[in-house]
Amino acid sequence: MATPARSMSDDALPVSIDDVRAAHARIADAIVRTPTLISRTLSELTGATVYLKFENLQFTAAYKERGALNTLLLLSDAAKAKGVIAASAGNHAQGLAYHAHRLGVPATIVMPTTTPTVKVTQTQGHGADVILVGDTFDAAYAHARVLEGQRGFTFVHPFDDPRIIAGAGTVAVEMLADVPAIDTVVTPIGGGGLISGMATVARAQSRSIEVIGVEAELFPSMYNRLNGTELPCAGDTLAEGIAVKEPGGITARMVGALVDDIVLVSERRLEESVSLLLQIEKTVVEGAGAAGLAALLAYPERFAGRTVGVVLCGGNIDTRLLANVLLRDLARSGRLARIRIRLQDQPGALFNVARIFDQERVNILELSHQRIFTNLPAKGLSLDVECETRDQRHLDGLLTALRAANYVTELVSIA
């Protein structure tokens, strides 16, 4: 955990509560006023009273629409006529493209060549001109800034812009209006735009509201900036929406002044949270969108007894990746398992093993024999059995039964 230094006065900050309120009045008719709902099951699970703000229900499935639309509406007619440009491979691209098209503003989005095809086509489907440049976001960003100068476009930054921050802060305006009892706001941090806007609103309330930021352990960029640490920022995180190596200058200043704490969450907690939100709330969130719940699961003592507002900031997750996350969660909970069993290569060996699975009422999903690539003797073989059980206790009973029958077994675990 980190405790950023708080300034005594926020008067000089680039975004005020009036800016956020004006942004909300400006965009309210064109965005979804997403609900803030209590989750009784997650409250029981975490020890806090948990309210969820469903920003994954926006048309493009992310809160990014708010800042993008606020920025577009503040442009001059001349700037609108020339068009806007952004560098993004994610939710910012789609939010900007959608509202620019709706308003008749030409939009160009520069994406890395490595961007998944589905994201390219979705952005094009919102009417944007997509340009693929470079293998990294940095290369795409650099090219976008070049085109900005060459063609007179207005560059719309994904987070380090007061107009973007003010638009993002409208999430908190709605959340606190719907549930005035919230005393703690938990918000994912990537570049810092969302938490900067939400903290601005929280600090303007007549009562004390704690503001907690959440970063993935693999990308603790804002944590590093505010604490003078040098933790590495790299890795293949599920929360790619907050995988930012360098936070914004404006946002770092605002987070340092307004945010009480930053916590880091592991990949395992992120996966667990995505799975829980689907199973319990029947809602799909991406890794970044699940970061707030991941913090409550990782630090229950930090939030026990609090009334917590959690932003589900986005729901754009690849369906195959979502399937993998769900299956991995089943494996961790003991409901799905792969058991490696040493057998003798002789008639009836598989039948005898299968009989134990039947006796224990365990469903076999898949079998895999290995006779050649194994360190067992020539007359031995390794059998991998993928199976489905009710829970960890049921799985433990199966393993006990196999070992009681003198089978050498090994549970193949996941990270």
C-alpha positions as CSV (number, residue, x, y, z in Angstrom):
1,M,0.0,0.0,0.0
2,A,1.0,3.6,-0.5
3,T,-0.2,6.8,1.2
4,P,0.4,9.7,-1.1
5,A,1.2,13.1,0.3
6,R,-1.9,15.3,0.4
7,S,-1.7,19.0,-0.3
8,M,-3.4,21.4,2.1
9,S,-5.2,23.2,-0.7
10,D,-6.6,22.0,-4.0
11,D,-7.4,25.5,-5.3
12,A,-4.6,25.4,-7.9
13,L,-5.5,22.0,-9.3
14,P,-6.4,22.1,-13.0
15,V,-9.9,20.5,-12.5
16,S,-12.4,21.8,-10.0
17,I,-15.8,20.4,-8.9
18,D,-17.4,23.1,-11.0
19,D,-15.7,21.7,-14.1
20,V,-17.0,18.3,-13.3
21,R,-20.5,19.5,-12.6
22,A,-20.5,21.5,-15.9
23,A,-19.2,18.4,-17.7
24,H,-22.1,16.3,-16.3
25,A,-24.7,18.9,-17.4
26,R,-23.0,18.9,-20.8
27,I,-22.9,15.2,-21.5
28,A,-25.8,13.8,-19.5
29,D,-28.3,13.5,-22.4
30,A,-25.9,11.5,-24.5
31,I,-24.4,8.9,-22.1
32,V,-26.0,6.2,-20.1
33,R,-26.7,7.1,-16.5
34,T,-25.5,3.7,-15.3
35,P,-26.9,2.3,-12.1
36,T,-25.1,2.1,-8.7
37,L,-26.4,-1.1,-7.1
38,I,-25.6,-2.9,-3.9
39,S,-24.1,-6.4,-4.1
40,R,-25.3,-8.3,-1.0
41,T,-23.3,-11.4,-1.9
42,L,-20.0,-9.5,-2.5
43,S,-20.7,-7.5,0.7
44,E,-20.9,-10.7,2.7
45,L,-17.8,-12.0,1.0
46,T,-15.6,-9.0,1.7
47,G,-17.0,-7.6,5.0
48,A,-17.8,-4.3,3.4
49,T,-21.0,-2.9,2.1
50,V,-20.3,-3.0,-1.6
51,Y,-22.0,-0.8,-4.2
52,L,-21.1,-1.3,-7.9
53,K,-21.2,1.4,-10.5
54,F,-21.9,-0.4,-13.8
55,E,-20.0,1.7,-16.3
56,N,-19.7,-1.5,-18.5
57,L,-23.2,-0.7,-19.5
58,Q,-22.2,2.3,-21.5
59,F,-22.8,1.9,-25.3
60,T,-19.1,1.2,-25.9
61,A,-18.9,-0.7,-22.6
62,A,-16.6,1.7,-20.8
63,Y,-16.6,5.0,-18.9
64,K,-14.2,6.5,-21.5
65,E,-17.1,7.9,-23.4
66,R,-17.6,10.5,-20.7
67,G,-14.3,12.3,-21.1
68,A,-14.2,11.9,-24.9
69,L,-17.7,13.5,-25.3
70,N,-16.9,16.3,-22.9
71,T,-13.8,17.1,-24.9
72,L,-15.6,17.0,-28.2
73,L,-18.4,19.3,-27.0
74,L,-15.8,21.9,-25.8
75,L,-14.1,22.2,-29.2
76,S,-14.6,25.2,-31.4
77,D,-16.5,24.8,-34.6
78,A,-13.2,25.2,-36.5
79,A,-11.6,22.4,-34.5
80,K,-14.6,20.2,-35.0
81,A,-14.5,20.7,-38.8
82,K,-10.8,19.7,-39.0
83,G,-11.3,16.6,-36.8
84,V,-9.8,14.9,-33.8
85,I,-7.1,12.3,-33.5
86,A,-6.1,9.9,-30.7
87,A,-3.6,7.0,-30.1
88,S,-5.4,4.1,-28.5
89,A,-6.0,0.4,-28.9
90,G,-8.8,0.2,-26.3
91,N,-11.8,1.9,-24.8
92,H,-10.6,5.5,-25.5
93,A,-10.5,4.8,-29.2
94,Q,-14.1,3.4,-29.3
95,G,-15.5,6.1,-27.0
96,L,-14.0,8.9,-29.0
97,A,-14.9,7.3,-32.4
98,Y,-18.5,6.7,-31.4
99,H,-19.3,10.2,-30.1
100,A,-17.3,12.0,-32.9
101,H,-19.3,10.1,-35.5
102,R,-22.5,10.9,-33.7
103,L,-21.6,14.6,-33.7
104,G,-20.3,14.7,-37.2
105,V,-16.7,15.3,-36.2
106,P,-14.0,13.4,-38.3
107,A,-12.0,11.1,-36.1
108,T,-8.7,9.4,-36.8
109,I,-7.4,6.7,-34.4
110,V,-3.8,5.5,-34.6
111,M,-3.3,2.0,-33.4
112,P,-0.3,-0.3,-33.1
113,T,-0.1,-3.0,-35.9
114,T,-0.4,-5.6,-33.1
115,T,-3.9,-4.5,-32.2
116,P,-6.4,-7.4,-32.3
117,T,-8.5,-7.3,-35.5
118,V,-11.7,-7.2,-33.5
119,K,-10.7,-3.9,-31.9
120,V,-9.8,-2.4,-35.2
121,T,-13.1,-3.3,-36.8
122,Q,-15.1,-2.1,-33.8
123,T,-13.4,1.3,-34.0
124,Q,-13.9,1.5,-37.7
125,G,-17.5,0.5,-37.1
126,H,-18.0,3.7,-35.1
127,G,-16.9,5.7,-38.2
128,A,-13.3,6.4,-37.4
129,D,-10.4,6.3,-39.8
130,V,-8.0,3.8,-38.3
131,I,-4.3,4.0,-39.1
132,L,-2.0,1.1,-38.0
133,V,1.5,2.2,-37.2
134,G,4.4,0.5,-35.2
135,D,4.5,-2.4,-32.9
136,T,4.0,-0.5,-29.7
137,F,1.6,2.1,-28.3
138,D,4.5,4.6,-28.1
139,A,5.1,4.3,-31.8
140,A,1.4,4.9,-32.5
141,Y,1.3,7.8,-30.1
142,A,4.3,9.5,-31.8
143,H,2.7,9.1,-35.2
144,A,-0.5,10.6,-34.0
145,R,1.3,13.6,-32.7
146,V,3.0,14.0,-36.1
147,L,-0.4,13.9,-37.9
148,E,-1.8,16.4,-35.4
149,G,0.7,18.9,-36.5
150,Q,0.5,18.1,-40.2
151,R,-3.2,18.0,-40.6
152,G,-4.4,20.4,-37.9
153,F,-6.2,17.7,-35.9
154,T,-7.0,18.2,-32.3
155,F,-5.2,15.5,-30.2
156,V,-7.5,14.0,-27.6
157,H,-5.3,12.4,-24.8
158,P,-6.8,9.3,-23.1
159,F,-6.2,10.7,-19.6
160,D,-3.8,13.7,-19.2
161,D,-6.3,16.4,-20.1
162,P,-8.5,18.5,-17.8
163,R,-11.5,18.0,-20.1
164,I,-11.0,14.2,-20.0
165,I,-10.6,14.3,-16.2
166,A,-13.7,16.4,-15.7
167,G,-15.8,14.0,-17.9
168,A,-14.5,11.0,-16.0
169,G,-15.4,12.7,-12.7
170,T,-19.1,12.5,-13.7
171,V,-19.0,8.9,-12.7
172,A,-18.6,10.0,-9.1
173,V,-21.3,12.7,-9.4
174,E,-23.8,10.0,-10.2
175,M,-22.5,7.4,-7.8
176,L,-22.7,9.7,-4.8
177,A,-26.0,11.1,-5.8
178,D,-27.5,7.6,-5.9
179,V,-25.8,6.4,-2.7
180,P,-24.9,9.3,-0.4
181,A,-23.9,6.8,2.3
182,I,-20.7,5.8,0.4
183,D,-17.7,6.6,2.6
184,T,-15.0,5.0,0.5
185,V,-14.4,5.1,-3.3
186,V,-12.2,2.4,-4.9
187,T,-11.1,3.2,-8.4
188,P,-8.7,1.6,-10.9
189,I,-5.7,3.6,-11.9
190,G,-4.0,3.5,-15.4
191,G,-3.0,6.9,-16.5
192,G,-5.0,8.4,-13.6
193,G,-7.8,10.3,-15.4
194,L,-10.7,8.4,-13.8
195,I,-9.4,8.6,-10.2
196,S,-8.4,12.3,-10.6
197,G,-12.0,13.2,-11.6
198,M,-13.6,11.0,-9.0
199,A,-11.4,12.3,-6.2
200,T,-12.3,15.9,-7.2
201,V,-15.9,15.1,-6.6
202,A,-15.2,13.2,-3.4
203,R,-13.2,16.0,-1.9
204,A,-16.0,18.5,-2.7
205,Q,-18.6,16.6,-0.5
206,S,-19.5,18.0,2.9
207,R,-18.4,14.8,4.6
208,S,-15.2,12.8,4.5
209,I,-14.9,10.2,1.7
210,E,-11.8,8.1,1.4
211,V,-10.4,7.7,-2.1
212,I,-8.4,4.5,-2.9
213,G,-6.7,3.8,-6.2
214,V,-5.9,0.3,-7.5
215,E,-3.1,-0.7,-9.8
216,A,-2.1,-4.1,-11.1
217,E,1.1,-5.4,-9.5
218,L,2.7,-5.7,-12.9
219,F,2.2,-2.0,-13.7
220,P,2.6,0.1,-10.5
221,S,3.4,3.3,-12.4
222,M,1.4,5.8,-10.3
223,Y,2.5,4.0,-7.1
224,N,6.1,4.5,-8.2
225,R,5.6,8.1,-9.1
226,L,4.1,9.1,-5.8
227,N,6.3,6.9,-3.5
228,G,9.7,7.3,-5.3
229,T,9.9,3.6,-5.8
230,E,11.2,1.8,-8.9
231,L,9.1,-1.3,-9.1
232,P,9.1,-2.8,-12.6
233,C,6.3,-1.9,-15.0
234,A,6.1,-4.8,-17.4
235,G,4.3,-8.1,-18.0
236,D,1.2,-9.6,-19.6
237,T,-1.5,-8.4,-17.2
238,L,-5.2,-9.3,-17.5
239,A,-5.8,-5.6,-16.7
240,E,-4.4,-4.2,-20.0
241,G,-6.7,-1.2,-19.7
242,I,-4.6,0.1,-16.7
243,A,-1.3,-1.2,-18.0
244,V,0.3,2.2,-18.2
245,K,4.1,2.6,-17.9
246,E,4.0,6.4,-17.3
247,P,1.1,8.2,-15.7
248,G,0.2,11.6,-16.8
249,G,1.8,14.8,-15.4
250,I,-1.6,16.4,-14.6
251,T,-3.0,13.3,-13.2
252,A,0.0,12.5,-11.0
253,R,-0.3,16.0,-9.5
254,M,-4.0,15.5,-8.8
255,V,-3.6,12.0,-7.4
256,G,-0.9,13.2,-5.1
257,A,-3.1,16.0,-3.8
258,L,-6.4,14.2,-3.6
259,V,-6.0,10.4,-3.2
260,D,-5.6,8.8,0.2
261,D,-4.0,5.5,-0.8
262,I,-2.9,3.2,-3.7
263,V,-3.0,-0.6,-3.4
264,L,-1.6,-3.2,-5.8
265,V,-3.4,-6.3,-6.8
266,S,-2.1,-9.6,-8.2
267,E,-3.1,-11.3,-11.5
268,R,-4.8,-14.1,-9.5
269,R,-7.0,-11.6,-7.7
270,L,-7.9,-9.9,-11.0
271,E,-8.9,-13.3,-12.5
272,E,-11.0,-14.2,-9.4
273,S,-12.8,-10.8,-9.5
274,V,-13.7,-11.1,-13.2
275,S,-15.1,-14.6,-12.5
276,L,-17.0,-13.5,-9.4
277,L,-18.6,-10.6,-11.1
278,L,-19.9,-12.8,-13.9
279,Q,-21.1,-15.6,-11.5
280,I,-22.6,-13.4,-8.8
281,E,-23.7,-10.2,-10.6
282,K,-24.1,-11.7,-14.1
283,T,-22.1,-8.9,-15.6
284,V,-19.1,-9.1,-17.9
285,V,-16.1,-6.9,-16.9
286,E,-12.6,-6.6,-18.3
287,G,-9.5,-7.0,-16.1
288,A,-9.2,-3.3,-15.4
289,G,-12.9,-3.2,-14.6
290,A,-12.5,-5.8,-11.9
291,A,-9.6,-4.1,-10.2
292,G,-11.7,-2.4,-7.5
293,L,-13.2,-5.7,-6.4
294,A,-9.8,-7.3,-6.5
295,A,-8.6,-4.7,-4.0
296,L,-11.5,-5.6,-1.6
297,L,-10.6,-9.3,-1.9
298,A,-6.9,-8.7,-1.4
299,Y,-7.2,-6.3,1.6
300,P,-10.4,-7.2,3.4
301,E,-9.1,-5.6,6.7
302,R,-8.6,-2.3,4.9
303,F,-12.3,-2.1,3.9
304,A,-14.1,-4.0,6.6
305,G,-17.2,-2.2,7.8
306,R,-16.9,0.5,5.2
307,T,-19.5,1.5,2.6
308,V,-17.6,1.2,-0.6
309,G,-18.3,2.4,-4.1
310,V,-16.5,0.4,-6.8
311,V,-16.4,1.4,-10.4
312,L,-16.7,-1.4,-13.0
313,C,-15.0,0.9,-15.5
314,G,-15.2,-1.3,-18.6
315,G,-16.5,-4.6,-20.0
316,N,-14.5,-5.1,-23.2
317,I,-12.8,-8.5,-22.7
318,D,-12.0,-11.0,-25.4
319,T,-14.4,-13.9,-25.2
320,R,-11.7,-16.5,-25.4
321,L,-9.7,-14.8,-22.7
322,L,-12.9,-14.7,-20.6
323,A,-13.4,-18.4,-21.1
324,N,-9.8,-19.1,-19.9
325,V,-10.3,-16.9,-16.8
326,L,-13.5,-18.8,-15.9
327,L,-12.0,-22.2,-16.4
328,R,-8.9,-21.3,-14.4
329,D,-11.2,-20.1,-11.6
330,L,-13.0,-23.4,-11.7
331,A,-9.7,-25.2,-11.3
332,R,-8.6,-23.1,-8.4
333,S,-11.9,-23.7,-6.6
334,G,-11.6,-27.5,-7.0
335,R,-14.5,-27.8,-9.4
336,L,-12.2,-28.6,-12.4
337,A,-9.1,-30.6,-12.1
338,R,-6.4,-32.4,-14.0
339,I,-5.0,-35.5,-12.2
340,R,-1.9,-37.3,-13.4
341,I,-2.0,-41.0,-12.5
342,R,0.8,-43.6,-13.0
343,L,-0.5,-46.8,-14.5
344,Q,0.9,-50.1,-15.8
345,D,0.4,-50.6,-19.5
346,Q,-1.8,-53.6,-19.4
347,P,-5.5,-54.6,-20.1
348,G,-8.0,-53.3,-17.6
349,A,-5.8,-50.6,-16.2
350,L,-8.0,-47.7,-17.5
351,F,-11.2,-49.5,-16.5
352,N,-10.0,-49.9,-12.9
353,V,-9.2,-46.3,-12.6
354,A,-12.5,-45.2,-14.2
355,R,-14.4,-47.4,-11.7
356,I,-13.0,-45.2,-8.9
357,F,-14.1,-42.1,-10.6
358,D,-17.6,-43.6,-11.0
359,Q,-17.7,-44.7,-7.3
360,E,-16.8,-41.1,-6.3
361,R,-19.4,-39.7,-8.8
362,V,-16.7,-37.6,-10.5
363,N,-17.4,-36.7,-14.2
364,I,-14.5,-37.4,-16.6
365,L,-14.1,-34.7,-19.3
366,E,-10.9,-35.7,-21.1
367,L,-8.2,-38.4,-21.0
368,S,-4.7,-38.2,-22.2
369,H,-2.2,-41.2,-22.3
370,Q,1.6,-40.7,-22.4
371,R,3.7,-43.8,-23.2
372,I,6.7,-42.4,-25.0
373,F,7.6,-39.0,-23.6
374,T,7.8,-40.0,-20.0
375,N,10.5,-41.0,-17.5
376,L,8.5,-44.1,-16.4
377,P,9.7,-47.6,-17.3
378,A,8.7,-49.0,-20.7
379,K,5.8,-51.0,-19.1
380,G,4.4,-47.9,-17.4
381,L,2.4,-45.0,-18.7
382,S,1.1,-41.6,-17.5
383,L,-2.6,-40.9,-17.6
384,D,-3.9,-37.3,-17.3
385,V,-7.6,-37.2,-16.4
386,E,-9.4,-33.9,-16.7
387,C,-12.5,-34.1,-14.5
388,E,-15.3,-32.1,-13.0
389,T,-16.1,-32.2,-9.2
390,R,-18.6,-30.4,-7.0
391,D,-16.0,-28.6,-4.9
392,Q,-12.6,-28.9,-3.2
393,R,-13.9,-31.4,-0.7
394,H,-15.2,-33.6,-3.4
395,L,-11.9,-33.5,-5.3
396,D,-10.0,-34.3,-2.1
397,G,-12.2,-37.3,-1.6
398,L,-11.4,-38.6,-5.1
399,L,-7.6,-38.2,-4.5
400,T,-7.9,-40.1,-1.2
401,A,-9.8,-42.9,-3.0
402,L,-7.2,-43.2,-5.7
403,R,-4.3,-43.2,-3.3
404,A,-6.1,-45.8,-1.1
405,A,-6.1,-48.0,-4.2
406,N,-2.3,-47.6,-4.4
407,Y,-2.3,-45.3,-7.4
408,V,0.5,-42.7,-7.6
409,T,-1.3,-39.5,-8.3
410,E,-0.4,-35.9,-8.8
411,L,-2.7,-32.9,-9.1
412,V,-1.6,-30.7,-12.0
413,S,-1.9,-27.1,-10.6
414,I,-2.1,-23.7,-12.3
415,A,-0.5,-20.4,-11.3
